[in-house]
């Protein structure tokens, strides 16, 4: 094979489907700030993080929004809590992944919509 020679890949020759569109992002948001997912299609704001006892755990107050649409608010959400949010570009599922005294981590999945 010479330098620069184009060689067909196995995927092309077997007719394999194209790669999956970008459908999931992990987003970490510091308390009192806002983060964007999917190039600004979705905004996640962390208004507060509380530490509770009996049992010991963190809870977060989070707002999910998109330009021109009403907000969805989760209050006292814990790890594993989910909100679904519909926008003009798709339906998104936002799941609380991790919480600590400083920030919250979210998994944002595009369930349907354009990529």
C-alpha positions as CSV (number, residue, x, y, z in Angstrom):
1,X,0.0,0.0,0.0
2,X,1.4,3.4,-1.0
3,X,1.1,6.5,1.1
4,X,-2.1,8.2,0.5
5,X,-3.8,5.3,-1.2
6,X,-7.5,4.9,-0.3
7,X,-8.5,1.5,0.8
8,X,-12.2,0.6,1.3
9,X,-13.1,-0.2,4.8
10,X,-15.0,-3.4,5.8
11,X,-18.0,-1.3,6.9
12,X,-18.3,0.2,3.4
13,X,-18.0,-3.1,1.6
14,X,-20.4,-5.0,3.8
15,X,-23.1,-2.2,3.8
16,X,-23.0,-1.8,7.6
17,X,-25.3,1.0,9.0
18,X,-23.7,4.4,9.6
19,X,-22.6,5.2,13.2
20,X,-25.2,6.2,15.8
21,X,-26.0,9.9,16.0
22,X,-24.8,11.7,19.1
23,X,-27.5,10.9,21.7
24,X,-25.9,11.1,25.2
25,X,-23.9,13.7,27.1
26,X,-22.6,13.7,30.7
27,X,-22.8,17.2,32.3
28,X,-21.4,18.4,35.6
29,X,-22.9,21.6,36.9
30,X,-21.5,23.5,39.9
31,X,-24.0,24.7,42.6
32,X,-25.4,28.1,41.6
33,X,-24.4,27.8,37.9
34,X,-25.9,26.6,34.6
35,X,-24.6,24.1,32.0
36,X,-25.6,23.5,28.4
37,X,-26.1,20.1,26.7
38,X,-26.3,19.3,23.0
39,X,-24.8,22.6,21.9
40,X,-27.2,24.8,23.9
41,X,-30.4,22.9,22.9
42,X,-30.9,22.2,26.6
43,X,-29.9,24.1,29.7
44,X,-29.5,22.7,33.2
45,X,-29.3,25.0,36.3
46,X,-28.4,23.8,39.8
47,X,-30.1,26.2,42.2
48,X,-29.2,24.3,45.4
49,X,-27.7,21.2,46.9
50,X,-28.7,20.0,50.4
51,X,-27.2,17.5,52.7
52,X,-29.7,15.4,54.6
53,X,-29.3,12.9,57.4
54,X,-31.3,9.7,58.3
55,X,-30.4,8.4,55.8
56,X,-27.3,10.4,54.8
57,X,-27.6,11.7,51.3
58,X,-27.5,14.8,49.1
59,X,-30.5,16.3,47.3
60,X,-30.5,18.9,44.4
61,X,-32.9,21.5,43.1
62,X,-32.4,21.6,39.3
63,X,-34.2,23.4,36.5
64,X,-34.2,22.1,32.9
65,X,-35.1,24.5,30.1
66,X,-34.7,25.3,26.4
67,X,-35.0,28.6,24.6
68,X,-38.6,29.8,24.3
69,X,-40.1,26.9,26.4
70,X,-41.4,26.6,29.9
71,X,-39.0,25.3,32.6
72,X,-39.2,21.9,34.2
73,X,-38.1,21.9,37.9
74,X,-37.0,19.0,40.0
75,X,-36.9,19.8,43.7
76,X,-35.1,17.6,46.3
77,X,-34.0,15.2,43.5
78,X,-31.6,12.4,44.4
79,X,-29.3,10.1,42.4
80,X,-31.3,8.2,39.9
81,X,-34.2,10.7,39.7
82,X,-35.3,11.5,36.1
83,X,-37.1,14.2,34.2
84,X,-38.2,14.1,30.6
85,X,-38.3,17.3,28.7
86,X,-39.7,17.9,25.2
87,X,-38.2,20.6,22.9
88,X,-38.6,21.6,19.3
89,X,-35.4,19.5,18.6
90,X,-36.3,16.3,20.5
91,X,-37.3,14.6,23.7
92,X,-34.6,14.5,26.4
93,X,-34.2,12.4,29.6
94,X,-32.1,14.1,32.3
95,X,-31.0,11.7,35.1
96,X,-29.1,12.8,38.3
97,X,-25.9,10.7,38.3
98,X,-23.8,12.0,41.2
99,X,-24.2,14.6,43.9
100,X,-21.7,16.2,46.3
101,X,-21.6,19.4,48.3
102,X,-20.2,21.4,45.3
103,X,-21.8,20.0,42.1
104,X,-24.2,17.7,40.4
105,X,-23.6,15.4,37.5
106,X,-26.3,14.5,35.0
107,X,-26.7,12.1,32.1
108,X,-28.6,13.8,29.3
109,X,-30.0,11.4,26.7
110,X,-31.8,12.4,23.5
111,X,-34.6,9.9,23.2
112,X,-36.0,11.2,19.9
113,X,-35.3,14.1,17.6
114,X,-32.8,15.3,15.1
115,X,-29.0,14.9,15.7
